[in-house]
Amino acid sequence: MNRKLKVGILGATGMVGQRFIVLLENHPYFEIKAIAASPKNAGKTYNEAVKGRWKMDMSIPEAVKNLVLLDVNDIDTMASQVDFVFSAVDMSKDEIMAIEEAYAKAETPVISNNSAHRWTPDVPMIIPEINDYATDIIQYQKERLQTKNGFIAVKPNCSIQSYTPVLTAWKEFEPYEVVVTTYQAISGAGKNFKDWPEMNNNIIPFIGGEEEKSEQEPLRIWGHIDHQKKVIVPLDEKTITITSQCIRVPVLYGHTAAVFVKFRKNPSKQELIEKLINFKGTPQDLHLPHAPKQFIQYLEEDNRPQVSLDVNYENGFGISVGRLRQDKIYDWKFIGLSHNTIRGAAGGALLCAELLKAKGFLKEK
């Protein structure tokens, strides 16, 4: 029996880092061996560092409570203790790009929740059910970094999870124009209501950078690898155009999307629903530990999906869709829902790591 891979978490004290801690408890492939945070927390036990700041519903896993935090900048020490790292650091974009590349060059693969490398041309941005083929770019990234095993892979923004898989399931009907409004939970900003009391009974009609990500990142997910240039080429906006608005709403977990779609072909409602419920990808074929058995569920009730009822579908790794109906201006419209800190953040990165292990990219040093 192979031993579990040794995992490090960069940015372990923040909300996404905490979610990694919880999701990795008793994982069949991976075991947390080192954790790191900002220099001010280095040397503290994890329990000490998150005292009064633990935001998860469940308790801190016993195996992690007494781990001593390293300085996230102490790359050599972290790299010597783990096989790969999850990155959820809170730094500037330039700092994140530099530190993640430094870990990769230290032959320590990085699975990142951050946005810094999402548009680096040879870094795969992966939704495992949709574009697992993007891992083929890693060979070219290693050439550039001059590494044997080190590389960076990223997951996309949480805002796109509740509609990009749906549009992918409908690919054969050729969606070409999409209008989406996302209603995004406060945990997407790394906060809860205690941290952000002004969000009670409030809506903020702007989230910095989210609309650009919501419109552009699906195109990179649907892109292809140019093996001659050794880059990922996003899908052209002439093929499909997305316009979006992103709104912060007083919900703790769960991003909801209201979506309008035009198709070049003319699918029926039943055809659209069948494509959703039958949609699957490599994680389902490989029976990865956190792969939802049914990736997308369709709910017939007029008042579904609801955050309170559906956000934890498939333990937060699945997508819920409802209210599919014809539209007077667009062809069809629907509501999508995804868990923003599980499928949309730490869980999406974890499923990506499970895929990368299954494909041989993550292994013992």
N, C-alpha and C positions, 0 to 999 in steps of 0.2 A: 504493500500500500504506500503510495507517494505521500510524503509529508505535506502539510499545508504550506502555501507560500507565505513568506513573512511580509507583512504590510506596514507601511508607514503612512501617517496622515499629516499633511501640512495644513496648518490652520485648524487644528483640532478643537479649539475652544469655541468657534463661531457656530451659528445655527446649522450650517451645512456640515461642518466638521462633527457636530454632535449627532447629526443624522447618520453619518458614516459610522460613528462609534456604535450606535444602536443596531444598524443593519448588519454589521459585521460580527455581532455576537453569535457564536456557535456556527459560523459559516463553514460549509463543507470543504471549500477550497482555500480560504484565506484566514490568517490569524494576525491580529494587531500586535506588532512587536515594538513599535516606536511611534511616538507622537511628537509634534513640534508646533510651536506657535511663535508669537512675537518675542523679542528679547526680554520684554518686561515680565513675561510669564515663565521664561526658561528657568529651570531648577525647581519649580513648584510641582507638586503632584497634580495629577489631573483633577482630583477631587478639590484640592485647594484652589486651583485656577478657575474652576467654573462655579465655585460656591456663590449662591445667589444669582447665577446666570444660566443655570441649566434649564433649557426650554422644552425638552422632550416630555411626553406624557409618562414615559416609563423611567425607572431609576437608572442611574449610571451602572453599566455592567461591572461586576466585581473585578473582572480581570483587568480593567482599565483604570480603576479608581486610583491605584497607587503607582501607576506608571509616571515617571518623571519627565516633564516636558523638556525637549531640546529646543535650542534656538533654531528657527527655521532656516537661518542663514548658515548654520553649521552643516554644510552639505556632506562633507567627508564622513562625519560621525553618523548621520542618518543613513547615508548610502552603505556604510559598512554593516548596518544592522538589519537591512530589509532587502527584499527582492524587487519591490516596486513601491510607488507611493500614489496615494490619492491627493490631489491638490485642491484646497479650498481656502487659499490664503487671501487676506484682505490687504491688498497693496495697490499701487498705481499700475496701469496697464504695462508700462515699460518695465517696472520692477518684476511683475509677474512673468512677462515674457523672458526676462533674463534669468530668473531663478529656476523656472521650469526647464529652460534649455540647459542650465548648469547641472541640474539633476540628471537630465537625459545624457549629457556628456560624461557624467560620473557612472554611466552604465546602469542607471536606475530608471526604468520606464516610469512615465508620469501619465496618470489618467486624471484629467483635469475637469473640474466643475467650472473653471473660470472662462471668461470670454476672450482673454488676451490672444490666444493662438487660434481662434476659430477661423480666421481668414489667412493664416499662414499657409501658403499654397501646397505644401507637402505634409501638412498635419491633417489626419482624418478627423472629421466631425461626424459623429456616428449616432444614429438611432438604430439599435441592433436589428430590429425587425425590418428596416427599410433599406439600409445601405451598408451591410456588412462587407461588401466588396471594397469599400473605401480603405480597408486595412491593407490592400495591395500597395498603397502609396508609401507605407512604412519603409519598404526597402530603399526607396529613393531618399527619404528623410534620413535614414541611417548613413547613406552615402554622404549627404551634406554635412551631417554632424560628425562623421568619421567615428561612428560607434559600432560595436558588435551587437549589443542588445538594447542600448538606450534609445528611447524615442518618446514622443508626446502624442497622446490621443485625447480628444476632447468630446464632450457631449454638448448639444446645442442648448439654446436658451429655453427656459421653462415656458415661455409664452407660446411656443409653437407646438407644444405636445398635444394639445387637445384638438388640433385640426390638420396638422401635417400628415399624421397616419391615415386620417380619413380620406384626404385628397389622394394619397398614395394608393389606397384601396380602390379608388375610382379612376385610376390612371387610364384604363382602356377606354373610358368614355371621354377622355381628353378635356379635363377642366382647363379653362384658359383665362378666366377673369374671376378674382376672388376679392370680396370685401369682408373683413373680419374685425370685430370689436372684442377685445379681451377684457374680462373683469377679473383682476388679479389680486390674490390674497396678500395680506401684509407680511406673511412669512417670506414672501419673495424678496422682501427688502431686508431679511434677516431679523425681523422684529416680531414681537407679540403685542397684545394690547397693553400689557404693563409697560413696555418700552415706548409705546406709541399711543397714548391715551386719546390724542386728538383725532385718531381714526375712528373712534366710537361714533356711530351715527353720522359718518362722513363718507364722502366720495371725493377723490382727487383725480381730475381728468387729465393727468399727465404723469408719465413715468419715464424719466430720462433714458434715452437710447433704446427703449423697448420697441417703438414702432419701426425703427430701422431694422432691428433684429427680426421682428415678426415678419417683415416683408422680404428680407434678403436671405435669412438663414435656410428657409426651406429650399431655396434655389440651389444652395450648396449641397444640401442633403441629397437632392435629386441629380446632382452633377455626375460627371464621368472623369475618369483618369486619362489624361493625355500622357501616354507612356514615353513619347518622344521628348516632351518638355518636362516630364516628371512632376506634374502638378495636377491638382483637381480643378476641373473647369466647371463652374456653376451652370445650371440650366439657364438658357437665355430667357429674358423677360418677354420676348416675343412669343415664347411657348406658353407661359403662364405668368400673369401679373397679379400681384397681391398688394392691396392697400389696407392699412390698418389704423385703428385707434386703440390705445391701451389705457385702461382706467384702473386705479387702485380702489378697492372696495373693502368694507369692514368685515372681512372673512379671514380666519386664521390660516386655513389650508384649503387649496383648491383654486385653480384657474379655470374660469368658464369662458367659452368663446361663442359668440353669435356670428354665424358665417353665411354668406350669400355666394352662390357659385353659378357661373355660366359654363356650359359644356358645348363642345363642337359636335358631339353625338347626342342622342336623345334617349337616355336611360329611363326606365320606369322606376317607380318607388321601390317595387319589390326587387328589381335588379340591384339597386343601390344598397338596400338593406342586406341582401345576400352577400354582396362583396364585402361589406363591413364584418359580418359575423363569421365569414370564412377566411378573413385575412389573417395570415400568419407569416412568420419569417424564420430565419435560422435559429433564434433562441428557442422557439417552440420545437423545431425539428431536432435540436440537440438536447432538449429537456434541461436547459440551464437552470440552476437552482432558483433564480428569481424571475424566470420567464413566466408571464401570465399564461395560463392554459388557453384562455380565449383573450386575445389581445384587446379586441374592441367588442363591447356589448351594445346592442341597440335596445332602447327602452320605449315601449309603445305608449305609456301613459303621457297625457298632455303636460303634466307638471314635472317631468323628469328630463334630464338628470338634475338632481339637487345635490348641493355640497354636503348637506347633513346626512343624506341617504347613500350617496354614490361615490364620494371622493376616495374611499378606501377599497373600491372594487379591485379584486385580485391583489389585495394587500398594498394598494396604491400604485401598482405597476401597470394596471389596465386603463383603457380609455372608455368613457361612457358617452354615448350619443343618443339624442332624442329630438323630437319635434321636426323630423324631416318632412318637409312639405313644399309644394310648388309655390313659386313667387311671381308677382305681377311684372316685375322688372327683370330679375334674374331667373334662372331656370329652377333652382332648388335652394332651400335654406335649411339650416339645422343648428342645434346647440351641441357643443362638445364640452367635456369636463375631464380634467386630469389633476392628479395630485402633484403640486408644484415642487415639494421638497423630496418626494420619493421618485416618481417617474421623471419629474422635471429637473431634479438636481442630483442629490447623492445616489438615489436608487438607479437613475439612468446611467451614472458613471459606474456604479457597481455592476450593472448588467453588461455594460461595455467591457469591463474587466473580465467578467465571466466568459464573454465571447472571445476576447483576446487570449485568454488562457486556453480555451478549447481549440483555438486555431494555432497554438504554439508560440505566440508572441510573448507571453508571460511565463517565466520558468525560474527554477532555482538558479541562483548565481553560482 
